[in-house]
Amino acid sequence: MTHAQDADITDDEAESLLAEGAENLRTPDDDGEHDDAVSEDDDDPRLSKARKDAATYRERLRDAEAERDALREELSGHRTNEVVRLAEGAGMRSGADLLAVTSLEALRDTETGRIDPEKVTAAARDALSSRPHWRGSAKLPARPTERLRGTGDADTEPREASWADLLQPGR
């Protein structure tokens, strides 16, 4: 059989060939034991190709599962950071404390799967009512970049203080 003929095998034929090969390996001998020896059907190039294809698909599946797991872990980290940010914006000193009393799943929107800001705020308030020592001393900005924004005025640049500045009050 040529390589061009191997390419014409359908998925159904490949599955049946694999099933036949597996059957040949699993059928008991006359004495009731399984024959672990390779059968004469192993010379069939279609069976060989089907096995190679199956191995390729298994490898691709393992790669896809590994990528999925990595992405799932990364998404969980982003969700955790969002909960921490929102909890600190709701008045908690450390937003990570909220995750000690509730789960990420409880803080997600049931329809979209995203973190629900209202649920985080309500959970933070509940946690602060029973644990007031978790309250922060000052309310943090809702977005981390708000602390980084300047006015853009050149006069607001810090300058070095002189002795005259220190000796003259009100300057």
GROMACS elastic network, one bead per residue, 0.5 to 0.9 nm:
[ bonds ]
;  ai    aj funct       b0    kb
    1     4     6  0.82063   500
    1     5     6  0.62307   500
    1     6     6  0.71897   500
    1    44     6  0.89500   500
    1    45     6  0.72189   500
    1    46     6  0.86780   500
    2     5     6  0.52952   500
    2     6     6  0.65380   500
    2    45     6  0.89666   500
    3     6     6  0.50098   500
    3     7     6  0.65643   500
    4     7     6  0.53543   500
    4     8     6  0.69825   500
    5     8     6  0.53404   500
    5     9     6  0.74021   500
    5    46     6  0.88874   500
    6     9     6  0.58598   500
    6    45     6  0.73135   500
    6    46     6  0.60900   500
    6    49     6  0.71926   500
    7    10     6  0.83376   500
    7    49     6  0.88505   500
    9    12     6  0.82525   500
    9    13     6  0.62350   500
    9    14     6  0.67379   500
    9    46     6  0.72750   500
    9    50     6  0.86298   500
   10    13     6  0.52071   500
   10    14     6  0.62426   500
   10    15     6  0.86681   500
   11    15     6  0.61281   500
   11    16     6  0.85992   500
   11    50     6  0.85335   500
   12    15     6  0.51053   500
   12    16     6  0.61930   500
   12    17     6  0.85651   500
   13    16     6  0.50932   500
   13    17     6  0.60719   500
   13    18     6  0.85335   500
   13    46     6  0.86868   500
   13    50     6  0.87471   500
   14    17     6  0.50918   500
   14    18     6  0.61205   500
   14    19     6  0.85051   500
   14    46     6  0.72942   500
   14    47     6  0.69309   500
   14    49     6  0.82235   500
   14    50     6  0.52089   500
   14    51     6  0.83062   500
   14    53     6  0.89191   500
   15    18     6  0.50731   500
   15    19     6  0.60471   500
   15    20     6  0.85493   500
   15    50     6  0.76427   500
   16    20     6  0.60610   500
   16    21     6  0.85167   500
   17    20     6  0.50196   500
   17    21     6  0.61257   500
   17    22     6  0.85173   500
   17    46     6  0.75809   500
   17    47     6  0.56696   500
   17    50     6  0.74916   500
   18    21     6  0.50305   500
   18    22     6  0.60492   500
   18    23     6  0.84171   500
   18    47     6  0.65175   500
   18    50     6  0.69394   500
   18    51     6  0.71776   500
   19    22     6  0.50358   500
   19    23     6  0.59646   500
   19    24     6  0.85465   500
   20    24     6  0.61218   500
   20    25     6  0.86428   500
   20    41     6  0.87340   500
   21    24     6  0.51189   500
   21    25     6  0.63641   500
   21    26     6  0.87104   500
   21    39     6  0.79464   500
   21    41     6  0.71090   500
   21    42     6  0.75607   500
   21    47     6  0.76848   500
   22    25     6  0.51382   500
   22    26     6  0.61658   500
   22    27     6  0.86659   500
   23    26     6  0.50688   500
   23    27     6  0.59482   500
   24    27     6  0.55818   500
   24    28     6  0.88289   500
   24    35     6  0.81507   500
   24    38     6  0.84679   500
   24    39     6  0.67458   500
   24    41     6  0.85035   500
   25    28     6  0.83520   500
   25    34     6  0.71850   500
   25    35     6  0.60715   500
   25    36     6  0.60124   500
   25    37     6  0.73373   500
   25    38     6  0.71680   500
   25    39     6  0.72969   500
   26    34     6  0.58037   500
   26    35     6  0.68510   500
   26    36     6  0.77961   500
   27    32     6  0.87895   500
   27    33     6  0.82638   500
   27    34     6  0.58979   500
   27    35     6  0.69077   500
   28    31     6  0.74704   500
   28    32     6  0.50872   500
   28    35     6  0.62025   500
   29    32     6  0.52244   500
   29    33     6  0.53501   500
   29    34     6  0.58275   500
   29    35     6  0.61356   500
   30    33     6  0.74638   500
   31    34     6  0.88003   500
   34    37     6  0.89531   500
   35    38     6  0.81356   500
   35    39     6  0.88856   500
   36    39     6  0.87737   500
   38    41     6  0.81610   500
   38    42     6  0.68337   500
   39    42     6  0.59134   500
   39    43     6  0.85005   500
   40    43     6  0.62052   500
   40    44     6  0.82429   500
   41    44     6  0.55292   500
   41    47     6  0.78125   500
   42    45     6  0.77395   500
   42    47     6  0.67127   500
   42    48     6  0.69070   500
   43    46     6  0.87709   500
   43    47     6  0.78535   500
   43    48     6  0.75414   500
   44    47     6  0.54279   500
   44    48     6  0.64787   500
   44    49     6  0.88216   500
   45    49     6  0.60294   500
   45    50     6  0.84413   500
   46    49     6  0.50699   500
   46    50     6  0.60511   500
   46    51     6  0.85762   500
   47    51     6  0.61642   500
   47    52     6  0.86182   500
   48    51     6  0.51572   500
   48    52     6  0.62776   500
   48    53     6  0.86348   500
   49    52     6  0.50391   500
   49    53     6  0.60638   500
   49    54     6  0.84832   500
   50    53     6  0.50298   500
   50    54     6  0.60472   500
   50    55     6  0.85598   500
   51    54     6  0.50025   500
   51    55     6  0.61318   500
   51    56     6  0.85536   500
   52    55     6  0.50664   500
   52    56     6  0.61671   500
   52    57     6  0.86461   500
   53    56     6  0.50034   500
   53    57     6  0.61628   500
   53    58     6  0.85847   500
   54    57     6  0.50779   500
   54    58     6  0.61408   500
   54    59     6  0.86169   500
   55    58     6  0.50710   500
   55    59     6  0.62075   500
   55    60     6  0.86270   500
   56    59     6  0.51366   500
   56    60     6  0.61855   500
   56    61     6  0.85467   500
   57    60     6  0.50184   500
   57    61     6  0.60117   500
   57    62     6  0.86049   500
   58    62     6  0.62284   500
   58    63     6  0.86648   500
   59    62     6  0.51359   500
   59    63     6  0.62570   500
   59    64     6  0.86357   500
   60    63     6  0.50654   500
   60    64     6  0.61048   500
   60    65     6  0.85438   500
   61    64     6  0.50740   500
   61    65     6  0.60822   500
   61    66     6  0.85775   500
   62    65     6  0.50854   500
   62    66     6  0.61636   500
   62    67     6  0.86301   500
   63    66     6  0.51314   500
   63    67     6  0.62084   500
   63    68     6  0.85578   500
   64    67     6  0.50889   500
   64    68     6  0.60322   500
   64    69     6  0.85831   500
   65    69     6  0.61361   500
   65    70     6  0.86283   500
   66    69     6  0.51401   500
   66    70     6  0.62566   500
   66    71     6  0.86666   500
   67    70     6  0.51166   500
   67    71     6  0.61608   500
   67    72     6  0.85069   500
   68    71     6  0.51476   500
   68    72     6  0.60265   500
   68    73     6  0.86174   500
   69    72     6  0.50105   500
   69    73     6  0.62123   500
   69    74     6  0.86288   500
   70    73     6  0.51830   500
   70    74     6  0.62266   500
   70    75     6  0.86551   500
   71    75     6  0.60562   500
   71    76     6  0.84919   500
   72    75     6  0.51415   500
   72    76     6  0.61649   500
   72    77     6  0.87030   500
   73    76     6  0.50664   500
   73    77     6  0.63300   500
   73    78     6  0.88221   500
   74    77     6  0.50967   500
   74    78     6  0.64129   500
   74    79     6  0.87450   500
   75    78     6  0.50585   500
   75    79     6  0.61805   500
   75    80     6  0.85526   500
   76    79     6  0.50555   500
   76    80     6  0.61023   500
   76    81     6  0.86267   500
   76   104     6  0.84529   500
   77    80     6  0.50432   500
   77    81     6  0.62069   500
   77    82     6  0.86332   500
   78    81     6  0.51027   500
   78    82     6  0.62042   500
   78    83     6  0.87130   500
   79    82     6  0.50483   500
   79    83     6  0.62482   500
   79    84     6  0.86410   500
   79   104     6  0.75190   500
   79   114     6  0.79342   500
   79   115     6  0.66669   500
   80    83     6  0.51651   500
   80    84     6  0.62093   500
   80    85     6  0.86299   500
   80    96     6  0.80474   500
   80    99     6  0.82771   500
   80   104     6  0.71688   500
   81    84     6  0.50845   500
   81    85     6  0.61232   500
   81    86     6  0.86120   500
   81    95     6  0.87999   500
   81    96     6  0.85014   500
   82    85     6  0.51107   500
   82    86     6  0.61392   500
   82    87     6  0.85030   500
   82   115     6  0.74550   500
   82   117     6  0.89385   500
   83    86     6  0.51718   500
   83    87     6  0.59546   500
   83    88     6  0.84741   500
   83    95     6  0.69526   500
   83    96     6  0.78082   500
   83    98     6  0.81653   500
   83    99     6  0.81968   500
   83   104     6  0.79283   500
   83   107     6  0.81014   500
   83   115     6  0.72229   500
   83   116     6  0.88756   500
   83   117     6  0.80243   500
   83   120     6  0.65569   500
   84    87     6  0.51681   500
   84    88     6  0.61122   500
   84    89     6  0.85267   500
   84    92     6  0.89671   500
   84    94     6  0.72606   500
   84    96     6  0.53178   500
   84    97     6  0.82584   500
   84    98     6  0.75988   500
   84    99     6  0.82463   500
   85    88     6  0.52790   500
   85    89     6  0.62077   500
   85    90     6  0.87328   500
   85    94     6  0.89704   500
   85    95     6  0.64280   500
   85    96     6  0.88279   500
   85   140     6  0.88887   500
   85   141     6  0.88888   500
   85   142     6  0.70824   500
   85   143     6  0.75120   500
   85   144     6  0.79527   500
   86    90     6  0.62545   500
   86    91     6  0.89302   500
   86    95     6  0.73623   500
   86   117     6  0.67759   500
   86   120     6  0.66183   500
   86   121     6  0.69267   500
   86   124     6  0.87232   500
   86   142     6  0.67202   500
   86   143     6  0.85766   500
   87    91     6  0.66424   500
   87    92     6  0.57849   500
   87    93     6  0.85034   500
   87    94     6  0.76912   500
   87    96     6  0.79853   500
   87    97     6  0.88079   500
   87    98     6  0.70668   500
   87   117     6  0.89163   500
   87   120     6  0.63164   500
   87   121     6  0.62775   500
   87   123     6  0.83202   500
   87   124     6  0.57019   500
   87   125     6  0.87548   500
   88    91     6  0.52068   500
   88    93     6  0.60442   500
   88    94     6  0.61444   500
   88    96     6  0.86434   500
   88   124     6  0.84673   500
   88   135     6  0.89132   500
   88   136     6  0.77018   500
   88   139     6  0.74068   500
   88   140     6  0.63244   500
   88   141     6  0.83251   500
   88   142     6  0.79981   500
   89    92     6  0.71170   500
   89    95     6  0.84253   500
   89   121     6  0.83705   500
   89   139     6  0.62052   500
   89   140     6  0.52822   500
   89   141     6  0.59884   500
   89   142     6  0.50811   500
   89   143     6  0.82559   500
   90    95     6  0.88242   500
   90   120     6  0.84062   500
   90   121     6  0.57983   500
   90   122     6  0.87513   500
   90   124     6  0.65180   500
   90   125     6  0.73014   500
   90   139     6  0.73226   500
   90   140     6  0.81724   500
   90   142     6  0.83932   500
   91    94     6  0.88068   500
   91    95     6  0.86313   500
   91   124     6  0.77506   500
   91   125     6  0.81345   500
   91   128     6  0.82360   500
   91   134     6  0.85395   500
   91   135     6  0.57794   500
   91   136     6  0.55339   500
   91   137     6  0.81229   500
   91   138     6  0.73587   500
   91   139     6  0.54302   500
   91   140     6  0.72822   500
   92    95     6  0.57223   500
   92    96     6  0.89688   500
   92    97     6  0.81347   500
   92    98     6  0.82926   500
   92   124     6  0.70174   500
   92   125     6  0.86107   500
   92   127     6  0.88680   500
   92   128     6  0.72379   500
   92   134     6  0.57226   500
   92   137     6  0.86083   500
   92   139     6  0.80852   500
   92   140     6  0.88734   500
   93    96     6  0.89860   500
   93    97     6  0.84881   500
   93   133     6  0.87378   500
   93   134     6  0.57380   500
   93   135     6  0.52792   500
   93   137     6  0.70645   500
   93   138     6  0.82793   500
   93   139     6  0.85842   500
   93   140     6  0.88235   500
   94    97     6  0.57375   500
   94    98     6  0.79035   500
   94   134     6  0.71816   500
   94   135     6  0.82614   500
   94   136     6  0.74940   500
   95    98     6  0.56110   500
   95    99     6  0.76455   500
   95   124     6  0.82318   500
   96    99     6  0.54917   500
   96   100     6  0.71867   500
   97   100     6  0.52091   500
   97   101     6  0.72594   500
   97   127     6  0.88689   500
   97   134     6  0.77745   500
   98   101     6  0.55747   500
   98   102     6  0.62695   500
   98   103     6  0.84103   500
   98   120     6  0.85788   500
   98   123     6  0.74973   500
   98   124     6  0.63964   500
   98   127     6  0.69855   500
   99   102     6  0.50473   500
   99   103     6  0.57371   500
   99   104     6  0.71372   500
  100   103     6  0.76590   500
  101   123     6  0.88991   500
  101   127     6  0.75813   500
  102   105     6  0.84166   500
  102   106     6  0.67528   500
  102   107     6  0.79152   500
  102   123     6  0.78102   500
  103   106     6  0.53730   500
  103   107     6  0.68133   500
  104   107     6  0.52160   500
  104   108     6  0.65505   500
  104   115     6  0.78504   500
  105   108     6  0.53797   500
  105   109     6  0.85955   500
  105   110     6  0.89902   500
  105   113     6  0.85300   500
  105   115     6  0.85355   500
  106   109     6  0.83284   500
  106   119     6  0.80797   500
  107   114     6  0.84165   500
  107   115     6  0.57682   500
  107   116     6  0.59515   500
  107   117     6  0.80416   500
  107   118     6  0.86722   500
  107   119     6  0.55055   500
  107   120     6  0.58965   500
  107   123     6  0.81229   500
  108   111     6  0.86742   500
  108   112     6  0.79627   500
  108   113     6  0.54406   500
  108   114     6  0.52552   500
  108   116     6  0.52858   500
  108   117     6  0.87028   500
  108   119     6  0.76291   500
  108   120     6  0.86820   500
  109   112     6  0.55951   500
  109   113     6  0.50321   500
  109   114     6  0.54686   500
  109   115     6  0.59870   500
  109   116     6  0.52465   500
  109   119     6  0.82879   500
  110   113     6  0.56142   500
  110   114     6  0.80574   500
  111   114     6  0.82983   500
  112   115     6  0.86187   500
  113   116     6  0.84998   500
  115   118     6  0.89403   500
  115   119     6  0.80402   500
  115   120     6  0.77821   500
  116   119     6  0.53439   500
  116   120     6  0.63980   500
  116   121     6  0.87767   500
  117   120     6  0.50617   500
  117   121     6  0.60960   500
  117   122     6  0.85489   500
  118   121     6  0.51030   500
  118   122     6  0.60766   500
  118   123     6  0.84727   500
  119   122     6  0.51195   500
  119   123     6  0.59908   500
  119   124     6  0.84398   500
  120   123     6  0.50916   500
  120   124     6  0.59940   500
  120   125     6  0.85650   500
  121   124     6  0.50534   500
  121   125     6  0.61821   500
  121   126     6  0.86313   500
  122   125     6  0.51341   500
  122   126     6  0.62076   500
  122   127     6  0.86061   500
  123   126     6  0.50604   500
  123   127     6  0.61026   500
  123   128     6  0.85467   500
  124   127     6  0.50484   500
  124   128     6  0.60593   500
  124   129     6  0.85450   500
  125   128     6  0.50466   500
  125   129     6  0.60813   500
  125   130     6  0.87797   500
  126   129     6  0.51609   500
  126   130     6  0.65612   500
  126   131     6  0.84902   500
  127   130     6  0.54213   500
  127   131     6  0.57890   500
  127   132     6  0.78884   500
  127   134     6  0.80613   500
  128   133     6  0.75685   500
  128   134     6  0.61757   500
  128   135     6  0.62301   500
  129   132     6  0.58159   500
  130   133     6  0.89800   500
  131   134     6  0.58195   500
  131   135     6  0.78595   500
  132   135     6  0.55074   500
  133   136     6  0.81752   500
  135   138     6  0.86688   500
  136   139     6  0.67331   500
  136   140     6  0.84313   500
  139   142     6  0.88256   500
  140   143     6  0.84864   500
  140   144     6  0.85233   500
  141   144     6  0.64813   500
  141   145     6  0.84355   500
  141   146     6  0.63919   500
  141   147     6  0.71519   500
  142   145     6  0.88592   500
  142   146     6  0.77172   500
  143   146     6  0.56991   500
  143   147     6  0.81078   500
  144   147     6  0.62370   500
  144   148     6  0.77553   500
  145   148     6  0.51875   500
  145   149     6  0.68377   500
  146   149     6  0.56422   500
  147   150     6  0.83043   500
  149   152     6  0.84588   500
  150   153     6  0.80369   500
  150   156     6  0.87075   500
  151   154     6  0.87673   500
  151   156     6  0.77549   500
  152   155     6  0.87892   500
  152   156     6  0.78345   500
  153   156     6  0.56200   500
  153   157     6  0.76460   500
  154   157     6  0.58325   500
  155   158     6  0.81620   500
  156   159     6  0.87144   500
  161   164     6  0.81475   500
  161   165     6  0.61365   500
  161   166     6  0.74083   500
  162   165     6  0.52335   500
  162   166     6  0.66522   500
  162   167     6  0.88992   500
  163   166     6  0.51022   500
  163   167     6  0.61855   500
  163   168     6  0.86105   500
  164   167     6  0.51558   500
  164   168     6  0.60193   500
  165   168     6  0.55023   500
  165   169     6  0.74022   500
  165   170     6  0.87285   500
  165   171     6  0.63335   500
  166   169     6  0.69244   500
  166   171     6  0.84373   500
  168   171     6  0.61812   500
